[in-house]
Amino acid sequence: MVNNPYRGSQFLTSASKINQFPADIGREVAFIGRSNVGKSSVINCLTDNKSLAKTSKTPGRTRLINFFTVKDDIRLVDLPGYGFARVDTATKRQWGEMLNDYFMERSSLAGIILIIDIRRPLKAGDLEMIDWSERAGLPVHLILNKADKLPFSRQKKALQDIKKQVDETHVSMQLFSVLKKTGIEEAVFRLNTWLMG
């Protein structure tokens, strides 16, 4: 049984610009993905708190960077989704600038959890995020969410197809289901490797 220190995580702050970010000390892991992949639900599943990260039936509702404290100077970070939300161009530009500031300035960032819908192939935004993190020297862990939507044989095929698209020396990956509560231990182990080592 993997120790899960994320169960007691608490909301710290929301930020829309760099001067609102918490002190850049300790370690943090960022969660990102397209707007309809269930990112907030994955965070809530890993922390065993259904109301920690705000969920919505309308994709793209996370419009700020939300920081959660695990303990001391250890944080989880919920980033705005990309690629789907029906928002105006100015808002999208603001999101882009905010995310760029976050990724370029946070020395405490230890890794990226990239969440995708297992039923969808990697999109341009996903591949851009993987490419950027590789250039920045940051490890990426891909969570193939909604695995319960596919039979096991198709889950395995989806995993194999994605492995062909990425560099496995830089990107790890796993199956995950919020509904079935599967994949939690593997994801927690990865977080522990980055945050608790």
C-alpha positions, 0 to 999 in steps of 0.5 A, spaced: 500 500 500 503 506 497 502 512 502 498 517 500 500 524 503 495 528 499 488 526 502 489 532 507 490 537 501 487 544 502 486 550 498 491 555 498 490 560 493 488 562 486 492 567 482 491 570 475 498 573 475 505 572 477 505 577 483 499 573 486 503 566 486 505 563 493 512 564 494 516 559 490 519 555 495 519 547 496 516 543 491 510 543 487 507 538 481 502 542 476 496 538 473 494 540 466 490 537 460 484 539 455 478 542 458 474 536 458 478 530 460 476 530 468 482 534 470 479 537 477 476 530 478 482 526 478 485 531 483 479 530 487 480 523 487 487 523 488 486 527 494 480 523 496 476 530 497 470 531 492 470 538 493 477 540 493 478 542 486 472 545 483 468 541 477 463 542 472 459 539 467 461 545 462 469 544 460 473 550 461 471 553 468 478 553 471 480 560 469 485 561 474 491 557 477 489 554 483 494 552 488 493 546 494 497 545 500 499 538 501 504 540 507 509 545 509 512 547 502 509 541 498 503 543 493 499 541 488 497 546 482 491 546 478 492 549 471 486 552 466 484 547 461 486 548 454 483 547 447 476 546 448 473 552 452 468 557 449 471 563 451 473 570 447 480 571 444 482 576 449 481 571 455 485 565 451 491 570 450 490 572 458 490 564 459 496 563 455 500 569 458 498 566 465 501 559 463 507 562 460 509 566 466 507 560 471 512 555 467 517 560 465 518 562 472 516 557 477 523 554 480 519 549 485 515 546 479 518 538 480 513 535 474 507 535 470 501 531 470 498 531 463 491 528 463 488 526 457 481 522 455 483 515 453 478 515 448 482 521 444 489 521 441 494 526 443 492 533 440 497 538 438 496 542 445 498 535 449 504 534 444 506 541 445 506 541 453 510 534 452 515 538 448 516 544 452 517 540 458 522 536 455 526 542 453 525 545 460 528 538 463 521 537 467 518 530 467 511 528 465 506 523 467 501 522 462 494 520 466 489 516 461 483 518 464 476 515 463 479 508 462 472 505 465 469 507 458 473 502 454 474 495 455 480 492 457 483 490 450 482 497 448 485 500 454 491 496 453 491 498 445 490 506 447 496 505 452 501 502 446 499 507 441 501 513 445 507 510 447 509 510 440 508 518 440 512 520 446 519 519 448 519 514 454 525 516 457 522 523 459 514 521 459 511 515 464 504 514 463 498 510 466 491 508 466 486 511 470 479 511 472 475 516 477 469 512 477 472 505 478 478 509 483 483 505 479 490 507 478 490 511 484 496 508 487 500 508 481 499 516 480 500 517 488 507 513 487 509 518 481 507 524 486 511 521 491 517 520 487 517 528 485 515 531 491 517 527 497 524 524 495 
